[in-house]
Structures are given as C-alpha cells and as structure tokens.
Amino acid sequence: MIRNGGRSAAGVSAWRNLAKSGSWILLLIASALAPRSAPAQTVDEVIAKNIQAHGGLDKIRAMNTLRNSGKINFGSIRATLLQENKRPDKVREEVGIQGLAQVQAYDGKVSWQVSPFEGRKDPQLMTAEDAKSLLVDADIEGPLVDYKGKGHKAELMGHDSVEGTDCFKVRLAMKNGDVRYYYLDADSFLELKLEIQSTVRGTLQENESYFGDYEQVNGVYFPFAIEQGQKGSSQRQKISVDKIEVNAPIDDSRFVMPVIKDAKKDEPKK
C-alpha cells in the first residue's frame, strides 16, 4: 500500500471526504444561525398576538364587569378617576375634584351626564356626538377584539418606533368614523401608544396615549400607568391606576340615568 506522510492513500481520501462533509455541516450550521428576516405577518395575526399578550380571548371574554380606580395629575390639578364597565355595553366614568364629580354614563341605550363644573348638577342627556367616545369605552373588550364583527376595519401599516422601541403599527378605522393607530411592542405585542383621530363638530381632534407598567389581574394584563394629551404636545395628563377589579358586583342602576324629581310636585298642597 502506498504511504503518504504516514497516511494511506485511502486514509487521505477519507480525510478529504470528511473535510468536505465538515464544510457542508459548517455551512448548514452557519445558515441556521444566520439572522433571517421575519416572515410577513398579516394584521389579523398581529392583533391575535396582541389579544394573547393580554391574557387570551377566553380570559377577556370571561370579564363580565370591570372597575378601574385611580388618580389624574395635570399640572397643578389633582383628580380621582373611576370607570365601571358591565356587559353588554354599559359604562360609567367619574372624575372627582374637591368633592364634586363629573359623571358620564351609558346603559346600553341612553347616554347621560352630570356636569357640576359647568353648573349642571342634574343629569342631562348627551348628544350622539358628545357620547361618541363614551360608547367606545362601553366596549369592555376593546375595539381590537372581534373588530370585524363590530364593524371596524384594520390594516397593518408596518413598523414604527415609540421612544426607541420597535412596534407594529395597526390602523383601525372605527365604525363611528374615528381612526385609531395602535403601536404594539414588536416583542410583547402589548400597546405602547395609541393615536386617535376624531372629528367633533366639524373639527379634527388628534390625541395620543402612552401605556406602561402592565400588571396581571385575573389573568388579564392591564396598563397601570397612562399618559394622555393632544398629539405633538409636551403637556400630558398622567393617570396612575390604583386598583382594577374584575367581575366585582356592579348594579345596573349605576348606569341608568336618575329620574329628576319635579320640585313643584313635591311642594305641600295649601
């Protein structure tokens, strides 16, 4: 047998074949480890991951009532905040300052308010335009859940950045005419920012909200820190959520417009 440097010809051939095989293995490993562009996702896939990030559809659908309580800070103004939701489509929102409470509520049919800061202490019906955002808040699940069934249209706008964090940007054309832009963290799929475009009395209003400090309550993740303001403004009201209660008992009367007593009828007869 012919020797080659102490190695048989058959041995050299075997080493060459092994080297070739090793090269292919290294190429396969390198290919597997190389960064790849993420496959294109549809808007429904992104929204589904957002719903799952919040705890999943089953957990969200299991919420029959929801109560949020916290505080609002805006400059020197300090106020308390209370929002109560109950299926189907009931909501009550209160903002309290120095013993007075601004109330807006919707019982599924009628929207009404009490505005003591405007000198109106008796409940009054709200116009459809004034109640537009209130009716959106009445959706305990949020507009993204079953958005098609609710008459909204969604579109994935690609990626955008929120304070340096990569986000999916979802455009939601609401049934009521508003347009919402959701900025979902590309890793967690939770909302970091929300822009709302709404036309009120013929004037376009653009507001934005920032969300943080997500915590889990009854298996659902909620933001406990929110900042809101007009788009592009450095002035934002800061909302700190103190407590969130899921499925706490809330009586239907909380959402129903109180009956105004006629003072004249209550006067004693002479």
Secondary structure by P-SEA (a helix, b strand, c coil): ccccccccaaaaaaaaaaaaaaaaaaaaaaaaacccccccccaaaaaaaaaaaaccaaaaaaccbbbbbbbbbcccccbbbbbbbcccccbbbbbbcccccbbbbbccccccbbbcccccccbbbbccccaaaaaaacccccccccccccbbbbbbccccccccbbbbbbbbbccccbbbbbbcccccccccbbbbbbbcccbbbbbbbbbccccccccbbbbcbbbbccccccbbbbbbbccccccccccccccccccccccccccccc
